[in-house]
Amino acid sequence: MRARLFCVLLLLFATPVCAAEVKGLRDGGSGTVVEVIDGDTLRLDDKREVRLVGIQAPKLPLGRTNFPAWPLAEESKRALQQIALQRRLVLRHGGEAADRHGCVLAHLFIDGDDARWVQGEMLRRGLARVYTFPDNRALAPQLHAAEEAARTARRGIWADPFYRVRDAVKDVAELARATDTFQLVEGVVAATGGAQGRTYLNFGTNWREDFTVSIPDRNRAAFRTAGLAPESLAGRRIRVRGWLKQVNGPMIEATHPEQIEVLP
């Protein structure tokens, strides 16, 4: 297949980047989209179900009992239909190629003269958030930049309070009520400390009630390699993303450095 078909604009930069040449991406074949399930999942003509790795779109119930649709979930699904339905896509893997349910995990590129990176397009429209995993972190800088552009312009989900970035101190009571939700939280790290095989980033003086980020010691090497040694983050303003737990106050566990962005 001709390499020109893989050329896409990663981010909103003026210089196109060919997906086939992006370091770390492996060939995952291709297929035509016959069904869009939600804003980050679709089905190909060869029956493969594909998850758009690296992003999280607003969720639909999809048969789950007592699961309310997230705001803009239908709009996100329609956007992916407009971008990809009945289009030929090229699949590229940047980490694990499938999840435990057999769903394919891939970066998707429209195959044609109007080639586009599908994840980047969903983020650019403000209809998804960056959502990485320890075993799937490829293109994270490009993903974050596309999300940032949409958030700055208040496009899509970024105009809805449901998705707003929470303040680690001012919104701690709200975060305490938001267990088991995926959140973006910003604040200045007041102090760091270690205990029971973890490093903690504390944002207040009362660790039993304040928001905290937990980094397992087994993951510290990855943070150091990325220039994010946990102890170096004291006094710095960061944005962290992940699922909230309630462990002596609201907490997000950071298992890989792409969950944390150091802010000006």
C-alpha positions as a Markdown table, in Angstrom:
| # | Residue | x | y | z |
|---|---|---|---|---|
| 1 | Met | 0.0 | 0.0 | 0.0 |
| 2 | Arg | 1.4 | 3.4 | -0.9 |
| 3 | Ala | 3.0 | 5.3 | 1.9 |
| 4 | Arg | 1.3 | 8.5 | 0.9 |
| 5 | Leu | -2.0 | 7.0 | 2.0 |
| 6 | Phe | -0.6 | 7.0 | 5.5 |
| 7 | Cys | 0.3 | 10.7 | 5.6 |
| 8 | Val | -1.7 | 12.5 | 8.2 |
| 9 | Leu | -1.5 | 15.8 | 10.1 |
| 10 | Leu | -0.5 | 14.7 | 13.7 |
| 11 | Leu | -1.7 | 17.6 | 15.9 |
| 12 | Leu | -2.6 | 20.8 | 14.0 |
| 13 | Phe | 0.9 | 21.4 | 12.8 |
| 14 | Ala | 1.6 | 22.6 | 9.3 |
| 15 | Thr | 4.0 | 19.7 | 8.6 |
| 16 | Pro | 2.4 | 16.3 | 7.8 |
| 17 | Val | 3.7 | 13.2 | 9.4 |
| 18 | Cys | 3.5 | 9.8 | 7.8 |
| 19 | Ala | 2.0 | 7.2 | 10.1 |
| 20 | Ala | 4.1 | 4.5 | 8.6 |
| 21 | Glu | 7.2 | 6.4 | 9.7 |
| 22 | Val | 6.1 | 7.2 | 13.3 |
| 23 | Lys | 8.5 | 5.5 | 15.6 |
| 24 | Gly | 7.1 | 2.6 | 17.5 |
| 25 | Leu | 4.0 | 2.0 | 15.5 |
| 26 | Arg | 3.5 | -1.5 | 14.0 |
| 27 | Asp | 1.3 | -2.6 | 11.1 |
| 28 | Gly | -2.1 | -3.8 | 12.1 |
| 29 | Gly | -3.6 | -4.3 | 8.7 |
| 30 | Ser | -6.6 | -2.4 | 7.4 |
| 31 | Gly | -10.4 | -2.6 | 7.0 |
| 32 | Thr | -13.6 | -0.8 | 6.2 |
| 33 | Val | -15.7 | 0.6 | 9.0 |
| 34 | Val | -19.2 | -1.0 | 8.9 |
| 35 | Glu | -20.4 | 0.1 | 12.4 |
| 36 | Val | -19.6 | 2.8 | 14.9 |
| 37 | Ile | -20.4 | 1.6 | 18.4 |
| 38 | Asp | -19.6 | 4.8 | 20.3 |
| 39 | Gly | -17.2 | 7.7 | 20.1 |
| 40 | Asp | -14.1 | 5.5 | 20.5 |
| 41 | Thr | -15.1 | 2.0 | 19.3 |
| 42 | Leu | -16.0 | 0.7 | 15.9 |
| 43 | Arg | -16.4 | -2.5 | 13.9 |
| 44 | Leu | -14.6 | -3.4 | 10.6 |
| 45 | Asp | -15.9 | -5.5 | 7.7 |
| 46 | Asp | -13.7 | -8.4 | 8.9 |
| 47 | Lys | -15.7 | -8.4 | 12.2 |
| 48 | Arg | -12.9 | -6.9 | 14.3 |
| 49 | Glu | -14.0 | -4.6 | 17.0 |
| 50 | Val | -11.5 | -1.8 | 17.3 |
| 51 | Arg | -10.9 | 0.6 | 20.2 |
| 52 | Leu | -9.3 | 3.9 | 19.4 |
| 53 | Val | -6.4 | 3.6 | 21.7 |
| 54 | Gly | -5.2 | 6.7 | 23.5 |
| 55 | Ile | -8.5 | 8.5 | 23.8 |
| 56 | Gln | -11.7 | 8.2 | 25.9 |
| 57 | Ala | -14.9 | 9.4 | 24.3 |
| 58 | Pro | -18.0 | 10.2 | 26.4 |
| 59 | Lys | -19.6 | 6.9 | 27.3 |
| 60 | Leu | -23.0 | 5.5 | 26.2 |
| 61 | Pro | -24.9 | 2.9 | 28.3 |
| 62 | Leu | -24.5 | 0.1 | 25.6 |
| 63 | Gly | -26.8 | -2.2 | 27.5 |
| 64 | Arg | -25.4 | -1.5 | 31.0 |
| 65 | Thr | -28.1 | -1.3 | 33.6 |
| 66 | Asn | -28.5 | 2.1 | 35.4 |
| 67 | Phe | -25.6 | 3.6 | 33.4 |
| 68 | Pro | -26.5 | 7.1 | 32.3 |
| 69 | Ala | -25.0 | 8.4 | 29.1 |
| 70 | Trp | -22.3 | 10.9 | 29.7 |
| 71 | Pro | -22.9 | 14.4 | 28.2 |
| 72 | Leu | -22.2 | 14.7 | 24.5 |
| 73 | Ala | -21.9 | 10.9 | 24.1 |
| 74 | Glu | -24.3 | 10.8 | 21.1 |
| 75 | Glu | -22.5 | 13.8 | 19.6 |
| 76 | Ser | -19.2 | 12.0 | 19.9 |
| 77 | Lys | -20.6 | 8.9 | 18.3 |
| 78 | Arg | -22.0 | 10.9 | 15.4 |
| 79 | Ala | -18.7 | 12.6 | 14.9 |
| 80 | Leu | -16.9 | 9.3 | 14.6 |
| 81 | Gln | -19.5 | 8.1 | 12.1 |
| 82 | Gln | -19.0 | 11.2 | 10.1 |
| 83 | Ile | -15.2 | 10.7 | 10.1 |
| 84 | Ala | -14.9 | 7.0 | 9.7 |
| 85 | Leu | -18.1 | 5.1 | 8.7 |
| 86 | Gln | -17.7 | 3.3 | 5.4 |
| 87 | Arg | -14.1 | 4.5 | 5.2 |
| 88 | Arg | -11.1 | 2.3 | 4.7 |
| 89 | Leu | -8.8 | 2.6 | 7.7 |
| 90 | Val | -5.2 | 1.7 | 8.3 |
| 91 | Leu | -4.4 | 0.3 | 11.7 |
| 92 | Arg | -1.2 | 0.9 | 13.6 |
| 93 | His | -0.3 | -0.5 | 17.0 |
| 94 | Gly | 1.8 | 1.4 | 19.5 |
| 95 | Gly | 1.6 | -1.0 | 22.4 |
| 96 | Glu | -0.5 | -4.0 | 23.2 |
| 97 | Ala | -2.5 | -4.9 | 20.1 |
| 98 | Ala | -5.6 | -6.2 | 21.9 |
| 99 | Asp | -7.3 | -6.1 | 25.3 |
| 100 | Arg | -8.4 | -9.0 | 27.5 |
| 101 | His | -11.8 | -9.1 | 25.7 |
| 102 | Gly | -10.2 | -9.5 | 22.3 |
| 103 | Cys | -10.9 | -5.9 | 21.2 |
| 104 | Val | -8.2 | -4.6 | 18.9 |
| 105 | Leu | -6.3 | -1.6 | 20.2 |
| 106 | Ala | -5.0 | 0.7 | 17.5 |
| 107 | His | -4.2 | 4.1 | 16.2 |
| 108 | Leu | -6.4 | 4.6 | 13.1 |
| 109 | Phe | -5.7 | 6.5 | 9.9 |
| 110 | Ile | -8.1 | 7.1 | 7.1 |
| 111 | Asp | -6.9 | 5.5 | 3.9 |
| 112 | Gly | -7.3 | 7.9 | 1.0 |
| 113 | Asp | -6.4 | 11.2 | -0.4 |
| 114 | Asp | -7.9 | 13.0 | 2.6 |
| 115 | Ala | -5.9 | 10.9 | 5.0 |
| 116 | Arg | -6.4 | 11.8 | 8.7 |
| 117 | Trp | -5.4 | 10.5 | 12.1 |
| 118 | Val | -8.8 | 9.5 | 13.6 |
| 119 | Gln | -7.7 | 10.0 | 17.3 |
| 120 | Gly | -6.3 | 13.4 | 16.5 |
| 121 | Glu | -9.5 | 14.4 | 14.7 |
| 122 | Met | -11.7 | 13.4 | 17.7 |
| 123 | Leu | -9.5 | 15.3 | 20.1 |
| 124 | Arg | -9.3 | 18.3 | 17.9 |
| 125 | Arg | -13.1 | 18.5 | 17.8 |
| 126 | Gly | -13.3 | 18.3 | 21.6 |
| 127 | Leu | -15.2 | 15.0 | 21.6 |
| 128 | Ala | -12.7 | 12.9 | 23.5 |
| 129 | Arg | -10.0 | 13.1 | 26.2 |
| 130 | Val | -6.5 | 11.6 | 26.3 |
| 131 | Tyr | -6.6 | 8.2 | 28.0 |
| 132 | Thr | -3.3 | 6.2 | 28.0 |
| 133 | Phe | -2.2 | 3.0 | 29.6 |
| 134 | Pro | 1.2 | 1.7 | 30.8 |
| 135 | Asp | 1.2 | -0.7 | 27.9 |
| 136 | Asn | -0.2 | 1.8 | 25.3 |
| 137 | Arg | 1.5 | 5.2 | 25.5 |
| 138 | Ala | 2.5 | 5.8 | 21.8 |
| 139 | Leu | 2.0 | 9.4 | 20.4 |
| 140 | Ala | 1.1 | 10.7 | 23.9 |
| 141 | Pro | 2.6 | 14.2 | 23.3 |
| 142 | Gln | 0.6 | 14.6 | 20.1 |
| 143 | Leu | -2.5 | 13.4 | 21.8 |
| 144 | His | -2.0 | 15.8 | 24.7 |
| 145 | Ala | -1.4 | 18.7 | 22.4 |
| 146 | Ala | -4.5 | 18.1 | 20.3 |
| 147 | Glu | -6.6 | 17.9 | 23.5 |
| 148 | Glu | -5.0 | 21.1 | 24.8 |
| 149 | Ala | -5.9 | 23.0 | 21.7 |
| 150 | Ala | -9.6 | 21.9 | 21.9 |
| 151 | Arg | -9.7 | 22.7 | 25.7 |
| 152 | Thr | -8.3 | 26.1 | 25.1 |
| 153 | Ala | -10.9 | 26.8 | 22.5 |
| 154 | Arg | -13.6 | 25.3 | 24.7 |
| 155 | Arg | -14.8 | 23.0 | 21.9 |
| 156 | Gly | -17.1 | 20.1 | 22.6 |
| 157 | Ile | -16.8 | 18.5 | 26.0 |
| 158 | Trp | -14.6 | 21.3 | 27.2 |
| 159 | Ala | -17.6 | 23.7 | 27.3 |
| 160 | Asp | -19.5 | 21.3 | 29.6 |
| 161 | Pro | -18.9 | 21.4 | 33.4 |
| 162 | Phe | -19.1 | 17.6 | 33.5 |
| 163 | Tyr | -15.6 | 17.4 | 32.0 |
| 164 | Arg | -14.0 | 20.5 | 33.5 |
| 165 | Val | -10.5 | 20.2 | 35.0 |
| 166 | Arg | -10.9 | 20.1 | 38.8 |
| 167 | Asp | -8.8 | 22.1 | 41.2 |
| 168 | Ala | -6.9 | 19.8 | 43.6 |
| 169 | Val | -7.5 | 22.1 | 46.6 |
| 170 | Lys | -10.7 | 24.1 | 45.8 |
| 171 | Asp | -12.6 | 21.1 | 44.5 |
| 172 | Val | -11.5 | 18.5 | 47.0 |
| 173 | Ala | -15.0 | 18.1 | 48.5 |
| 174 | Glu | -16.4 | 17.5 | 45.0 |
| 175 | Leu | -13.6 | 15.0 | 44.2 |
| 176 | Ala | -14.4 | 13.2 | 47.4 |
| 177 | Arg | -17.9 | 12.6 | 46.0 |
| 178 | Ala | -16.7 | 11.5 | 42.6 |
| 179 | Thr | -15.2 | 8.1 | 43.4 |
| 180 | Asp | -14.9 | 5.8 | 40.4 |
| 181 | Thr | -15.0 | 8.6 | 37.8 |
| 182 | Phe | -12.3 | 9.6 | 35.4 |
| 183 | Gln | -11.0 | 13.1 | 36.2 |
| 184 | Leu | -8.4 | 15.7 | 35.2 |
| 185 | Val | -7.1 | 17.5 | 38.3 |
| 186 | Glu | -4.7 | 20.4 | 38.5 |
| 187 | Gly | -2.8 | 21.8 | 41.4 |
| 188 | Val | 0.6 | 22.6 | 43.0 |
| 189 | Val | 2.3 | 19.7 | 44.7 |
| 190 | Ala | 2.7 | 20.8 | 48.3 |
| 191 | Ala | 5.0 | 17.9 | 49.3 |
| 192 | Thr | 6.0 | 14.4 | 48.4 |
| 193 | Gly | 6.6 | 11.4 | 50.6 |
| 194 | Gly | 6.9 | 7.6 | 50.5 |
| 195 | Ala | 5.2 | 4.8 | 52.4 |
| 196 | Gln | 4.2 | 1.2 | 51.9 |
| 197 | Gly | 5.9 | 0.9 | 48.5 |
| 198 | Arg | 4.5 | 4.1 | 47.1 |
| 199 | Thr | 5.4 | 7.7 | 46.6 |
| 200 | Tyr | 2.6 | 10.2 | 47.3 |
| 201 | Leu | 2.2 | 13.7 | 45.8 |
| 202 | Asn | 0.2 | 15.7 | 48.4 |
| 203 | Phe | -1.7 | 18.8 | 47.5 |
| 204 | Gly | -2.7 | 19.9 | 51.0 |
| 205 | Thr | -1.6 | 19.6 | 54.6 |
| 206 | Asn | -4.1 | 16.9 | 55.6 |
| 207 | Trp | -3.3 | 13.7 | 53.7 |
| 208 | Arg | -6.3 | 11.9 | 55.3 |
| 209 | Glu | -8.7 | 14.3 | 53.5 |
| 210 | Asp | -6.9 | 16.2 | 50.7 |
| 211 | Phe | -6.4 | 15.1 | 47.1 |
| 212 | Thr | -3.3 | 12.9 | 46.6 |
| 213 | Val | -1.6 | 11.2 | 43.6 |
| 214 | Ser | -0.1 | 7.8 | 44.3 |
| 215 | Ile | 2.8 | 6.4 | 42.3 |
| 216 | Pro | 3.7 | 2.7 | 42.9 |
| 217 | Asp | 7.4 | 2.2 | 43.5 |
| 218 | Arg | 7.5 | -0.4 | 40.7 |
| 219 | Asn | 6.7 | 2.4 | 38.3 |
| 220 | Arg | 9.2 | 5.0 | 39.6 |
| 221 | Ala | 11.8 | 4.1 | 36.9 |
| 222 | Ala | 9.4 | 5.1 | 34.1 |
| 223 | Phe | 8.8 | 8.5 | 35.7 |
| 224 | Arg | 12.5 | 9.1 | 36.2 |
| 225 | Thr | 13.2 | 8.2 | 32.6 |
| 226 | Ala | 10.5 | 10.7 | 31.5 |
| 227 | Gly | 12.1 | 13.4 | 33.6 |
| 228 | Leu | 9.3 | 13.2 | 36.2 |
| 229 | Ala | 11.1 | 11.8 | 39.2 |
| 230 | Pro | 8.3 | 12.0 | 41.8 |
| 231 | Glu | 10.4 | 13.8 | 44.4 |
| 232 | Ser | 11.2 | 16.6 | 41.8 |
| 233 | Leu | 7.6 | 17.5 | 41.5 |
| 234 | Ala | 7.2 | 19.2 | 44.9 |
| 235 | Gly | 6.3 | 22.9 | 44.4 |
| 236 | Arg | 5.4 | 22.4 | 40.7 |
| 237 | Arg | 2.0 | 22.8 | 39.2 |
| 238 | Ile | 0.8 | 19.6 | 37.5 |
| 239 | Arg | -2.2 | 18.2 | 35.8 |
| 240 | Val | -3.0 | 14.5 | 36.5 |
| 241 | Arg | -5.6 | 12.3 | 34.9 |
| 242 | Gly | -7.0 | 9.0 | 36.0 |
| 243 | Trp | -9.8 | 7.2 | 37.9 |
| 244 | Leu | -10.5 | 8.6 | 41.3 |
| 245 | Lys | -10.4 | 6.3 | 44.3 |
| 246 | Gln | -11.2 | 7.1 | 48.0 |
| 247 | Val | -8.1 | 6.3 | 50.0 |
| 248 | Asn | -7.8 | 8.7 | 52.9 |
| 249 | Gly | -9.3 | 11.3 | 50.7 |
| 250 | Pro | -9.7 | 11.4 | 46.9 |
| 251 | Met | -6.7 | 9.8 | 45.1 |
| 252 | Ile | -5.6 | 9.0 | 41.6 |
| 253 | Glu | -3.0 | 6.3 | 41.1 |
| 254 | Ala | -0.4 | 7.2 | 38.4 |
| 255 | Thr | 1.0 | 4.1 | 36.8 |
| 256 | His | 2.8 | 5.8 | 33.9 |
| 257 | Pro | 4.3 | 9.3 | 33.3 |
| 258 | Glu | 1.8 | 10.2 | 30.5 |
| 259 | Gln | -0.8 | 10.7 | 33.2 |
| 260 | Ile | 1.0 | 13.7 | 34.5 |
| 261 | Glu | 1.7 | 17.0 | 32.8 |
| 262 | Val | 3.9 | 19.6 | 34.3 |
| 263 | Leu | 2.3 | 23.0 | 33.7 |
| 264 | Pro | 3.9 | 26.5 | 33.5 |
